[in-house]
Amino acid sequence: MKILLVHQNFPGQFLHLAPALKARGHEVTALTDIRNQRATDIPTLRYRHDGAKVEAAQARLGRNFITQSDRGVTVARACLRLRNETGYVPDVIFGHSGWGETLFLKEVWPEARLIVYAEFYYRGRGADVGFDPEAGDAGFDQVMIAQGRAAHLGQSLLHADAGIAPTEWQASTYPPALRRMIEVIFDGVDSDKVTPDPAAMVELPGGHVLRAGDEVLTFVNRNLEPYRGYHTFIRALPEVLAARPAAQVVIVGGDEVSYGPAPRDGRRWKDIYLDEVRGRIDASRVHFLGKVPYGTFLSLMQVSRAHAYLTYPFVLSWSMVEAMSAGALVIGSDTAPVREVIRHGQNGLLVDFFDVAAWSQTLITALAEPERFAPLRAAARQTVLDRYDLRRICLPRMIEMVERQGS
């Protein structure tokens, strides 16, 4: 089959799927934004999108739809030129719906089967909006804004033939009429690569070396921000560091904003919350690494004695499941995306997202009694092997769906 994969940051979620489909003899082509220059062995076409700035006061609730649909128009025009000039017609198109790229592809190739990666459907109630009191009250205006952000997502799936969501909870954010179109297939963790390693070690910038078995507490996210519970975690540290004088805390994440608003005063979320506790922590034992290479992240998960992961009711991070595959003890927020994977006391621990005192005590206990939680670490890895393994479960299911749609 001819398969077109569409993602403005390719390979993205198609990192493993693209080469696997190619290896099975399919003609696989990628379409991405020209600004994305990530190396890939997949033949890649690029479109140029210079979206006009949207005036929020004029566009109002339509500003998000304007932004995404403008990109959709750019992609559709590029694809129309491709069809007219080369005669290219894919059998299957698989694209991420988050940026509007798939919106009009059926108008170019009505004969193709279109699958969209349906990662999350914004909702006015019951998900991230209004979850955190510190973000302000979720008044009716915020509810309408959130619902307005979902317009292009609904249209993308409605005009497709099928959707894929990585978790049951993320699929459940879609309205029932659209949920019926979605199959739940997790992206998958390469458990042959992401595995416990008793010889693992990480050298910190100052030269301090951490090894498996050391008293290491880790926290990892793309960026340090409230959506991923950075504020709760950092507030728990004074008690943890006081109770565990040998503990080393390693925090990975950038200073940008992935989700939610930026601070209004121009500062960084990292500094705002760090300033709250700065006089009550031993800063020499708290190591901010910024963004790190994947190999460093993996080594950190292998040396971690306790790994904290928090999130609003929102998209689940790959890093949490990868930490479980590496044999880390994950202490997660008791929120719906995390509860789907972690069962408290069975393959990890759950703590109320906002209960700073409970976070402190749970982290202290996890650091103090590693042998007690060894069975949970083993069970966490087994959970990945049973439900989220890339090679044996997730990738075969993804391939089967793509091929089924094109048959």
N, C-alpha and C positions, 0 to 999 in steps of 0.2 A: 504493500500500500504506500501511497504518498501521504506522509503525515507532516503537518505544519504545527510547530510549537511556538506560541506567541507569549512573550514575556518581556516587559521593558527592561528587566534586569537579568536576562537569561544568563545561566541556566536556572537560577532560582529553584523552584520546586521540581524542575525537570532535570536536575543534576544527574540522577541515576537512570531515570526513565529514558532520556534521549539516547544515550549509548546502548542501552539494552534493546530498544526498538531497532536501532541500526544494526546491532549484532544479529537480530532475527531476520535480517534481509529487507527491512522496510527502507524506503527512501525518506529519510528524516531531514527536514529543513527547519531552521529557527528564524524567527523574525523578532528583532529587538530594536530599541532606541539606539541611534548612532552614537550617543554619548557612552553607551555601555561597550567597553572594549575588553571585557573579560575573555580570556583565552578559552577556546573550545575546539574540539575536533569535529563538531557538527557544522555542516555548511550553513552559514548565517547571512541573512539579509538584514539590512538596517534601514530604518526610516528616520527622517529628520522632523522633529516636532518642536516648533517654537511657539508655544501657546501664548496668546495675548494675555496680559494681566487682566484679571477679573475685578471689576469695581464692586466690592462687597455691598456698598450702600445701594447700588442699582440692581445688582443681581439678587440680593437678599437670599431667600432659602434656595434659590436656584444656582448659587455660585459653585457648589460642588458638582452639580450635574453639568454645568457649562464647562468646567475644567476637564472632567472626564470625557464628556461627549466630544469636545474639541479634539482630544487625542484620538478618540475613536474615528472621527472623520479623517484625520491625518492617516491613520493606519489603513482605513478602508480605501482611500485614494491611492495609497502606495500599492495595495494589493490589486486594485483594479488595473493599474498600469502593468503590474506583473502579469496578470491574466491576459491583457490585451497584447502585450509585447512578446510574451513567451508561450502563451497558451497553458500556463501552469494551472492545474486544478487539483487540489488536495482531496484525498478521500476522507481524511479526518483532520479537523483542526482542534487543538487543545490549547486553551489560553487562560491566563489568570484574569479574572473579571475585575480586579481591584482598581485598575487605572483606566477602564473604559475601552481598552484595546479591542475587545471582542464584539463591541456593541453592534457594528454594522457589517460584520464579515459574511453573514448570511445573504446580504444584499449583493455581495460580490460573487460568492460561491454558494448559491442555494442548493446545489446538489451535494455539497459536502456535509458530513456529520460534524456538529460542533459540540465539544465538551468544554465546560468552563470550570475552572478551579474556584469553587464557592467557599471562600475562606471564612467569611463573617458577614452577617447582615445587621447593619446598624439598627438599633431599636431605641425608642424613646423611654421604655421602661423594661426592667428585668435583666439588664446586662450592665455595661460599664457606666452608663449615664446615671448619675445620682447615687452611685455606690459609695463614694468617698465623701464624707461630710466636709473635709478640708478643701475639696474642690468647689464648694459652694452648693447652695440649694439647687436642685434640679427642678426649676420652675417650668411652667408650660412652654415657655419659649425654648428652653433647652431640649425639651421633649420633641418639639416640632423640628428643631434643627437636626437632631439625631435622625429622626424619621426621614427628613429631606435628604440626608446623606445616603440613604439606601436606594434612592430612585434608580440610579444607573445599575446598581447590583441586581435589583429585581428585573429590570429590562434585559440585562445581559443573560440571566438564566432563563427568562421567559422566551427569549428568541433562540435559545440553544436546544440541543436534543437531550442533554444530560449534564449533570454536575457532579463534582467530587468535593467532599469536605474531609478534612483530616480527623475530626473527632465528632462523636455523636452530639456533644453539646454545641459545637460550632454549627453543625447542620441544623440543630433545633432552633437557632436564632432566625432561620428563614420562616416565613409564613407557611402554614400547612400546604397550601396549593403548590408552593415551590419546593417545599421539603420533600415531596413525593418524587421529585426529579433527581434527588441527590443520593449518591452512594457514598458511604463513609469508608474511606481508605486512608490510613495514616501514611505520611511521607516515608516513614521507615528509618530505622537506625541500623547502621552497619555493625552488628554486634561482633563480627569477626575482628573488626578494627577497634571498636569502642568496647574494651574489655578491661577487667581488673588487672592491675600490674603491680605486684608487691615490690618491684624494683624501680618504680616510677620516682622521679624527682623533678623539682622545679627550682631554678635559681632565680631569686628575686633581683631587681635592679641593683640593690645595695650589696649583693653578693651572698646574702643569706640563702641557704639551700634547704628546701623542704622535701621531705621524703615520706613515702607511704608509712603510716604508723605514727607520724608526728601529729601533734594537736593542732590541726588546721581547720579553720572555719572558712567556707567559701560562699561567695555571692556573685552571680554572673547574670548580666543582661546586656543587650545591645547598647542601651543607654541607661544612665542612672536617673530614674524618674518615678513619680508616684504610681503610675499605672502598673509598675512592676514592684511596688512595695518597698522601694529604697528608703522611704521615710520611716516606715515601721522598723525595718532592719537596723538602720543606723541608730535609732532611738533605743534599741535593745542592747547595743554594744557596751555601754558603761557597766551594767551589771555583769555581763558576760566576762569582760576583761578583768573586772575586779575579782570575780570568783575563780577565774582560770588564769593565773599569772603566767603560765607557759604558752597560752594559746596565741596563735598567729592568725590574723584575719586577712584574707585576700579578696579584694573587690575588683571585679572586671566589668568594664562598661564605659562608654563614651560620655561626653558632656552635652550631646545634642538632645533633641526631643523626638522620639519615635511616635509617641501617642499622647494625645491630650495637648493642652495649651502649654506654652512656654511661660516661665515666671514673668510677672508683669513688671518687675523692677529691673529687668535686663540681666539679672544674675543667673547662675546655673543652679539647677535643682541639687546637684552634688554639694555645692557650697552652702546653700540655704539650710539644709538639714545637718550637714556636718558642723556648721557653726553652732547649732543647738547643743551639741554634745562635746564640742572641742575641748573644753576645760575639764571634762570628766572621763576622758579616755587617754590611754597611753598610745599616742600617735605613732610611736616607733614600732608598734605591733599591728598597725592597720596599714595595709599596703594597697594603694590604688594603682592598678596596672593599666588603666585605660582599655583600649581595644587591643586584643592580642591575637596572634596567629592561632589557627585551629589546633595545631599540635600542642601549643602551650595550654590551651583550654583543656584538652584531653588529659594532659599530665596533671593539671590541677584537680580534675575530677578523680583521678586515680590516687592522689595523695590526700584528698579531702577526708576528714573524719566526720564532718557534718556540713551539709550543703543546704543553704536556705534558698527557697524559691517562693516568691510571692507574685500574685497577679490579680488585678481586677477580674471580674467576669468578662473575659476577653479572649483573644487568640492565645492558645497554649504555645509556649516556647519550645522549640526543638531541644534546647539545652537541658531542660528538666528531664526528658526521657533519655537523652544521652548520658546524663549524670547517673541515672539508674542503671543503664547498661554498663557503665564503668564501675559499678559496684559501690557507688556513693550512697550514704544514708541521706535521703532527701527529707527535709522538714519543709512541708509545703503549706501554703495558705489554704484554709478550709473554704475554698471557693469552687464553684461548679466545674471549671475546666480542670482543676487539679484533682478534685474528688473522682473524676472519671477514671483516672489512672492510679491514684494512690488510695489504698485502704489503710486507715489509721491503725497502727499497731501490727499490720500484716506485712506491708512492703514499704513502709515509710511512716512518717508522722504528720499530722495535720494540726494547725494552730489557727485560731481566729485571726483574720487578717489584721485587725486593729488592736489586738490585745498585746501591747508591748511587754507587759510583765510576764505573760505566758510565753512569749517568744524568748525572752531572756532565760527563763527557767528551763524551757525545753532545750535550748541550745546548750546551756550549762550542763544539763544531764547527758545530752548526747556526746559532748566532749569529754565528760568525766567517766563515762561507762561504755567505752567502745565495744567491749566483748558482749555486753548485754544486747546490743543492737546488731550484732553480726548476722543473726538469722534474717533480719529485715533487709540488710544489704543483699544477701543472697536471693531473697524473694523478689527484691526490686529487679535484679538482673533477670530472674526467671520470668517476670512479668513482660519484660521486653522480648525475650525469646519466644514467649507464647503468643504475644499480641502485636508487637510492634517491630519485629525483625524485618529488615529490609529485604534480604536475599530470599528468605524462605516464605515470607507471608505477604508483605506489602507490595513489593515490586511485581511479583507474579500476578497479584490481583489487579494492579494498575495496568499491566500489559494486557491481561485478559479483557479488561473493560474497553481499552482502546481498540483492540482487535475486533471485539464483538461489535462495537459501534460502526466499524468500517466494513464489516462483512455483509 
